[in-house]
């Protein structure tokens, strides 16, 4: 069974998936809420397709550890996921995952337009990999 990682944002939701053993995370897709009419239905479809057993949602905290407005939105989203999908949902500190993804893409000389298309799923993969590493210890 797999674990899904979600990098939740106002406009886009980055999606990552673990391998069957829970060792590695791969970016899967970006759900753009201006294009996808029902993001929850898309997430539910991916859960069914990949036989997901639990979900990890990135929790953006301030550098001092407090939770701001974006974090509150993620907490509400995680609660909606839990109630709608009846799966375990964990919040995971995602500080600097987008920064790390951006840096990696810049080092790979990926154009700005292409970075915009993949940064959210890459951030989801980074946060999910961080979670997987923590539970494997």
mmCIF file of the C-alpha atoms, coordinates in Angstrom:
data_MODEL
# 
_entry.id   MODEL 
# 
loop_
_atom_site.group_PDB 
_atom_site.id 
_atom_site.type_symbol 
_atom_site.label_atom_id 
_atom_site.label_alt_id 
_atom_site.label_comp_id 
_atom_site.label_asym_id 
_atom_site.label_entity_id 
_atom_site.label_seq_id 
_atom_site.pdbx_PDB_ins_code 
_atom_site.Cartn_x 
_atom_site.Cartn_y 
_atom_site.Cartn_z 
_atom_site.occupancy 
_atom_site.B_iso_or_equiv 
_atom_site.pdbx_formal_charge 
_atom_site.auth_seq_id 
_atom_site.auth_comp_id 
_atom_site.auth_asym_id 
_atom_site.auth_atom_id 
_atom_site.pdbx_PDB_model_num 
ATOM 1   C CA . UNK A 1 1   ? 0.000   0.000  0.000   1.00 0.00 ? 1   UNK A CA 1 
ATOM 2   C CA . UNK A 1 2   ? 1.170   3.508  -0.804  1.00 0.00 ? 2   UNK A CA 1 
ATOM 3   C CA . UNK A 1 3   ? 1.305   6.853  0.950   1.00 0.00 ? 3   UNK A CA 1 
ATOM 4   C CA . UNK A 1 4   ? 0.235   10.017 -0.866  1.00 0.00 ? 4   UNK A CA 1 
ATOM 5   C CA . UNK A 1 5   ? 1.901   13.367 -0.221  1.00 0.00 ? 5   UNK A CA 1 
ATOM 6   C CA . UNK A 1 6   ? 0.058   16.615 -0.891  1.00 0.00 ? 6   UNK A CA 1 
ATOM 7   C CA . UNK A 1 7   ? 1.556   20.097 -1.087  1.00 0.00 ? 7   UNK A CA 1 
ATOM 8   C CA . UNK A 1 8   ? -1.590  22.175 -0.659  1.00 0.00 ? 8   UNK A CA 1 
ATOM 9   C CA . UNK A 1 9   ? -1.699  25.698 -2.041  1.00 0.00 ? 9   UNK A CA 1 
ATOM 10  C CA . UNK A 1 10  ? -4.344  28.295 -2.795  1.00 0.00 ? 10  UNK A CA 1 
ATOM 11  C CA . UNK A 1 11  ? -4.265  27.588 -6.509  1.00 0.00 ? 11  UNK A CA 1 
ATOM 12  C CA . UNK A 1 12  ? -2.399  24.300 -6.974  1.00 0.00 ? 12  UNK A CA 1 
ATOM 13  C CA . UNK A 1 13  ? -2.040  21.018 -5.113  1.00 0.00 ? 13  UNK A CA 1 
ATOM 14  C CA . UNK A 1 14  ? 1.184   19.120 -5.703  1.00 0.00 ? 14  UNK A CA 1 
ATOM 15  C CA . UNK A 1 15  ? 0.755   15.347 -5.539  1.00 0.00 ? 15  UNK A CA 1 
ATOM 16  C CA . UNK A 1 16  ? 3.455   12.777 -4.789  1.00 0.00 ? 16  UNK A CA 1 
ATOM 17  C CA . UNK A 1 17  ? 3.258   9.034  -4.258  1.00 0.00 ? 17  UNK A CA 1 
ATOM 18  C CA . UNK A 1 18  ? 5.428   6.567  -2.404  1.00 0.00 ? 18  UNK A CA 1 
ATOM 19  C CA . UNK A 1 19  ? 6.583   3.310  -3.928  1.00 0.00 ? 19  UNK A CA 1 
ATOM 20  C CA . UNK A 1 20  ? 4.925   0.109  -2.697  1.00 0.00 ? 20  UNK A CA 1 
ATOM 21  C CA . UNK A 1 21  ? 7.568   -0.375 0.007   1.00 0.00 ? 21  UNK A CA 1 
ATOM 22  C CA . UNK A 1 22  ? 7.314   3.171  1.358   1.00 0.00 ? 22  UNK A CA 1 
ATOM 23  C CA . UNK A 1 23  ? 10.985  3.862  0.635   1.00 0.00 ? 23  UNK A CA 1 
ATOM 24  C CA . UNK A 1 24  ? 10.894  6.536  -2.057  1.00 0.00 ? 24  UNK A CA 1 
ATOM 25  C CA . UNK A 1 25  ? 8.614   9.370  -3.121  1.00 0.00 ? 25  UNK A CA 1 
ATOM 26  C CA . UNK A 1 26  ? 7.963   10.449 -6.699  1.00 0.00 ? 26  UNK A CA 1 
ATOM 27  C CA . UNK A 1 27  ? 6.157   13.560 -7.896  1.00 0.00 ? 27  UNK A CA 1 
ATOM 28  C CA . UNK A 1 28  ? 2.965   12.516 -9.630  1.00 0.00 ? 28  UNK A CA 1 
ATOM 29  C CA . UNK A 1 29  ? 1.036   15.567 -10.817 1.00 0.00 ? 29  UNK A CA 1 
ATOM 30  C CA . UNK A 1 30  ? -0.198  19.059 -10.053 1.00 0.00 ? 30  UNK A CA 1 
ATOM 31  C CA . UNK A 1 31  ? -3.903  19.643 -9.567  1.00 0.00 ? 31  UNK A CA 1 
ATOM 32  C CA . UNK A 1 32  ? -4.645  23.187 -10.733 1.00 0.00 ? 32  UNK A CA 1 
ATOM 33  C CA . UNK A 1 33  ? -7.875  24.285 -9.081  1.00 0.00 ? 33  UNK A CA 1 
ATOM 34  C CA . UNK A 1 34  ? -8.597  26.740 -11.909 1.00 0.00 ? 34  UNK A CA 1 
ATOM 35  C CA . UNK A 1 35  ? -8.627  23.819 -14.337 1.00 0.00 ? 35  UNK A CA 1 
ATOM 36  C CA . UNK A 1 36  ? -9.862  20.871 -12.242 1.00 0.00 ? 36  UNK A CA 1 
ATOM 37  C CA . UNK A 1 37  ? -13.450 21.518 -11.183 1.00 0.00 ? 37  UNK A CA 1 
ATOM 38  C CA . UNK A 1 38  ? -13.424 19.079 -8.243  1.00 0.00 ? 38  UNK A CA 1 
ATOM 39  C CA . UNK A 1 39  ? -9.932  18.567 -6.789  1.00 0.00 ? 39  UNK A CA 1 
ATOM 40  C CA . UNK A 1 40  ? -11.281 16.261 -4.060  1.00 0.00 ? 40  UNK A CA 1 
ATOM 41  C CA . UNK A 1 41  ? -12.714 13.926 -6.704  1.00 0.00 ? 41  UNK A CA 1 
ATOM 42  C CA . UNK A 1 42  ? -9.333  13.878 -8.490  1.00 0.00 ? 42  UNK A CA 1 
ATOM 43  C CA . UNK A 1 43  ? -7.557  13.057 -5.232  1.00 0.00 ? 43  UNK A CA 1 
ATOM 44  C CA . UNK A 1 44  ? -10.111 10.316 -4.506  1.00 0.00 ? 44  UNK A CA 1 
ATOM 45  C CA . UNK A 1 45  ? -9.510  8.880  -7.988  1.00 0.00 ? 45  UNK A CA 1 
ATOM 46  C CA . UNK A 1 46  ? -5.757  8.793  -7.431  1.00 0.00 ? 46  UNK A CA 1 
ATOM 47  C CA . UNK A 1 47  ? -6.260  7.138  -4.041  1.00 0.00 ? 47  UNK A CA 1 
ATOM 48  C CA . UNK A 1 48  ? -8.301  4.397  -5.651  1.00 0.00 ? 48  UNK A CA 1 
ATOM 49  C CA . UNK A 1 49  ? -5.945  3.999  -8.624  1.00 0.00 ? 49  UNK A CA 1 
ATOM 50  C CA . UNK A 1 50  ? -2.800  3.724  -6.475  1.00 0.00 ? 50  UNK A CA 1 
ATOM 51  C CA . UNK A 1 51  ? -4.417  1.935  -3.503  1.00 0.00 ? 51  UNK A CA 1 
ATOM 52  C CA . UNK A 1 52  ? -3.332  4.630  -1.061  1.00 0.00 ? 52  UNK A CA 1 
ATOM 53  C CA . UNK A 1 53  ? -3.458  3.719  2.629   1.00 0.00 ? 53  UNK A CA 1 
ATOM 54  C CA . UNK A 1 54  ? -2.677  7.134  4.139   1.00 0.00 ? 54  UNK A CA 1 
ATOM 55  C CA . UNK A 1 55  ? -2.070  10.762 3.216   1.00 0.00 ? 55  UNK A CA 1 
ATOM 56  C CA . UNK A 1 56  ? 0.571   13.258 4.327   1.00 0.00 ? 56  UNK A CA 1 
ATOM 57  C CA . UNK A 1 57  ? -0.316  16.936 3.920   1.00 0.00 ? 57  UNK A CA 1 
ATOM 58  C CA . UNK A 1 58  ? 2.413   19.547 4.110   1.00 0.00 ? 58  UNK A CA 1 
ATOM 59  C CA . UNK A 1 59  ? 1.972   22.017 6.947   1.00 0.00 ? 59  UNK A CA 1 
ATOM 60  C CA . UNK A 1 60  ? 3.710   25.311 6.183   1.00 0.00 ? 60  UNK A CA 1 
ATOM 61  C CA . UNK A 1 61  ? 5.004   26.724 9.434   1.00 0.00 ? 61  UNK A CA 1 
ATOM 62  C CA . UNK A 1 62  ? 6.748   30.014 10.012  1.00 0.00 ? 62  UNK A CA 1 
ATOM 63  C CA . UNK A 1 63  ? 10.462  29.775 10.733  1.00 0.00 ? 63  UNK A CA 1 
ATOM 64  C CA . UNK A 1 64  ? 9.723   30.275 14.446  1.00 0.00 ? 64  UNK A CA 1 
ATOM 65  C CA . UNK A 1 65  ? 7.447   27.207 14.426  1.00 0.00 ? 65  UNK A CA 1 
ATOM 66  C CA . UNK A 1 66  ? 4.117   29.028 14.555  1.00 0.00 ? 66  UNK A CA 1 
ATOM 67  C CA . UNK A 1 67  ? 1.270   28.315 12.150  1.00 0.00 ? 67  UNK A CA 1 
ATOM 68  C CA . UNK A 1 68  ? 0.073   31.208 9.990   1.00 0.00 ? 68  UNK A CA 1 
ATOM 69  C CA . UNK A 1 69  ? -2.925  31.628 7.659   1.00 0.00 ? 69  UNK A CA 1 
ATOM 70  C CA . UNK A 1 70  ? -1.539  29.209 5.033   1.00 0.00 ? 70  UNK A CA 1 
ATOM 71  C CA . UNK A 1 71  ? -0.999  26.621 7.743   1.00 0.00 ? 71  UNK A CA 1 
ATOM 72  C CA . UNK A 1 72  ? -4.551  27.082 8.996   1.00 0.00 ? 72  UNK A CA 1 
ATOM 73  C CA . UNK A 1 73  ? -5.823  26.482 5.440   1.00 0.00 ? 73  UNK A CA 1 
ATOM 74  C CA . UNK A 1 74  ? -3.780  23.263 5.256   1.00 0.00 ? 74  UNK A CA 1 
ATOM 75  C CA . UNK A 1 75  ? -5.135  22.064 8.599   1.00 0.00 ? 75  UNK A CA 1 
ATOM 76  C CA . UNK A 1 76  ? -8.707  22.657 7.375   1.00 0.00 ? 76  UNK A CA 1 
ATOM 77  C CA . UNK A 1 77  ? -7.910  20.869 4.086   1.00 0.00 ? 77  UNK A CA 1 
ATOM 78  C CA . UNK A 1 78  ? -6.438  17.883 5.985   1.00 0.00 ? 78  UNK A CA 1 
ATOM 79  C CA . UNK A 1 79  ? -9.568  17.681 8.135   1.00 0.00 ? 79  UNK A CA 1 
ATOM 80  C CA . UNK A 1 80  ? -11.773 17.747 5.023   1.00 0.00 ? 80  UNK A CA 1 
ATOM 81  C CA . UNK A 1 81  ? -9.667  14.960 3.486   1.00 0.00 ? 81  UNK A CA 1 
ATOM 82  C CA . UNK A 1 82  ? -9.983  12.867 6.642   1.00 0.00 ? 82  UNK A CA 1 
ATOM 83  C CA . UNK A 1 83  ? -13.768 13.253 6.770   1.00 0.00 ? 83  UNK A CA 1 
ATOM 84  C CA . UNK A 1 84  ? -14.361 12.853 3.035   1.00 0.00 ? 84  UNK A CA 1 
ATOM 85  C CA . UNK A 1 85  ? -12.014 9.966  2.275   1.00 0.00 ? 85  UNK A CA 1 
ATOM 86  C CA . UNK A 1 86  ? -11.998 8.052  5.581   1.00 0.00 ? 86  UNK A CA 1 
ATOM 87  C CA . UNK A 1 87  ? -8.220  7.604  5.496   1.00 0.00 ? 87  UNK A CA 1 
ATOM 88  C CA . UNK A 1 88  ? -5.548  8.512  8.024   1.00 0.00 ? 88  UNK A CA 1 
ATOM 89  C CA . UNK A 1 89  ? -4.234  12.006 7.266   1.00 0.00 ? 89  UNK A CA 1 
ATOM 90  C CA . UNK A 1 90  ? -1.044  13.336 8.858   1.00 0.00 ? 90  UNK A CA 1 
ATOM 91  C CA . UNK A 1 91  ? 0.251   16.880 8.790   1.00 0.00 ? 91  UNK A CA 1 
ATOM 92  C CA . UNK A 1 92  ? 3.983   17.184 8.136   1.00 0.00 ? 92  UNK A CA 1 
ATOM 93  C CA . UNK A 1 93  ? 6.210   20.222 8.581   1.00 0.00 ? 93  UNK A CA 1 
ATOM 94  C CA . UNK A 1 94  ? 7.031   21.381 5.073   1.00 0.00 ? 94  UNK A CA 1 
ATOM 95  C CA . UNK A 1 95  ? 9.194   24.396 5.849   1.00 0.00 ? 95  UNK A CA 1 
ATOM 96  C CA . UNK A 1 96  ? 11.475  25.213 2.918   1.00 0.00 ? 96  UNK A CA 1 
ATOM 97  C CA . UNK A 1 97  ? 10.301  22.348 0.664   1.00 0.00 ? 97  UNK A CA 1 
ATOM 98  C CA . UNK A 1 98  ? 9.293   24.767 -2.092  1.00 0.00 ? 98  UNK A CA 1 
ATOM 99  C CA . UNK A 1 99  ? 12.575  26.633 -1.653  1.00 0.00 ? 99  UNK A CA 1 
ATOM 100 C CA . UNK A 1 100 ? 14.459  23.341 -1.936  1.00 0.00 ? 100 UNK A CA 1 
ATOM 101 C CA . UNK A 1 101 ? 12.489  22.339 -5.039  1.00 0.00 ? 101 UNK A CA 1 
ATOM 102 C CA . UNK A 1 102 ? 13.110  25.753 -6.625  1.00 0.00 ? 102 UNK A CA 1 
ATOM 103 C CA . UNK A 1 103 ? 16.838  25.522 -5.910  1.00 0.00 ? 103 UNK A CA 1 
ATOM 104 C CA . UNK A 1 104 ? 17.045  22.035 -7.428  1.00 0.00 ? 104 UNK A CA 1 
ATOM 105 C CA . UNK A 1 105 ? 15.224  23.166 -10.573 1.00 0.00 ? 105 UNK A CA 1 
ATOM 106 C CA . UNK A 1 106 ? 17.441  26.243 -10.890 1.00 0.00 ? 106 UNK A CA 1 
ATOM 107 C CA . UNK A 1 107 ? 20.561  24.096 -10.569 1.00 0.00 ? 107 UNK A CA 1 
ATOM 108 C CA . UNK A 1 108 ? 19.180  21.869 -13.321 1.00 0.00 ? 108 UNK A CA 1 
ATOM 109 C CA . UNK A 1 109 ? 18.742  24.999 -15.466 1.00 0.00 ? 109 UNK A CA 1 
ATOM 110 C CA . UNK A 1 110 ? 15.006  24.447 -15.897 1.00 0.00 ? 110 UNK A CA 1 
ATOM 111 C CA . UNK A 1 111 ? 13.266  27.431 -17.482 1.00 0.00 ? 111 UNK A CA 1 
ATOM 112 C CA . UNK A 1 112 ? 10.935  29.592 -15.409 1.00 0.00 ? 112 UNK A CA 1 
ATOM 113 C CA . UNK A 1 113 ? 7.877   28.419 -17.368 1.00 0.00 ? 113 UNK A CA 1 
ATOM 114 C CA . UNK A 1 114 ? 8.723   24.749 -16.848 1.00 0.00 ? 114 UNK A CA 1 
ATOM 115 C CA . UNK A 1 115 ? 9.566   25.318 -13.157 1.00 0.00 ? 115 UNK A CA 1 
ATOM 116 C CA . UNK A 1 116 ? 6.106   26.756 -12.606 1.00 0.00 ? 116 UNK A CA 1 
ATOM 117 C CA . UNK A 1 117 ? 4.555   23.563 -14.009 1.00 0.00 ? 117 UNK A CA 1 
ATOM 118 C CA . UNK A 1 118 ? 6.466   21.118 -11.793 1.00 0.00 ? 118 UNK A CA 1 
ATOM 119 C CA . UNK A 1 119 ? 7.480   22.933 -8.612  1.00 0.00 ? 119 UNK A CA 1 
ATOM 120 C CA . UNK A 1 120 ? 4.386   21.903 -6.629  1.00 0.00 ? 120 UNK A CA 1 
ATOM 121 C CA . UNK A 1 121 ? 4.698   18.190 -7.362  1.00 0.00 ? 121 UNK A CA 1 
ATOM 122 C CA . UNK A 1 122 ? 8.419   18.367 -6.628  1.00 0.00 ? 122 UNK A CA 1 
ATOM 123 C CA . UNK A 1 123 ? 7.711   20.061 -3.281  1.00 0.00 ? 123 UNK A CA 1 
ATOM 124 C CA . UNK A 1 124 ? 5.158   17.296 -2.554  1.00 0.00 ? 124 UNK A CA 1 
ATOM 125 C CA . UNK A 1 125 ? 7.802   14.669 -3.324  1.00 0.00 ? 125 UNK A CA 1 
ATOM 126 C CA . UNK A 1 126 ? 10.328  16.375 -1.022  1.00 0.00 ? 126 UNK A CA 1 
ATOM 127 C CA . UNK A 1 127 ? 7.879   16.575 1.879   1.00 0.00 ? 127 UNK A CA 1 
ATOM 128 C CA . UNK A 1 128 ? 6.734   12.977 1.362   1.00 0.00 ? 128 UNK A CA 1 
ATOM 129 C CA . UNK A 1 129 ? 10.337  11.741 1.187   1.00 0.00 ? 129 UNK A CA 1 
ATOM 130 C CA . UNK A 1 130 ? 11.072  13.574 4.429   1.00 0.00 ? 130 UNK A CA 1 
ATOM 131 C CA . UNK A 1 131 ? 8.122   11.816 6.056   1.00 0.00 ? 131 UNK A CA 1 
ATOM 132 C CA . UNK A 1 132 ? 9.115   8.405  4.669   1.00 0.00 ? 132 UNK A CA 1 
ATOM 133 C CA . UNK A 1 133 ? 12.674  8.865  5.941   1.00 0.00 ? 133 UNK A CA 1 
ATOM 134 C CA . UNK A 1 134 ? 11.357  9.699  9.413   1.00 0.00 ? 134 UNK A CA 1 
ATOM 135 C CA . UNK A 1 135 ? 9.180   6.584  9.689   1.00 0.00 ? 135 UNK A CA 1 
ATOM 136 C CA . UNK A 1 136 ? 11.859  4.229  8.355   1.00 0.00 ? 136 UNK A CA 1 
ATOM 137 C CA . UNK A 1 137 ? 14.216  5.030  11.243  1.00 0.00 ? 137 UNK A CA 1 
# 
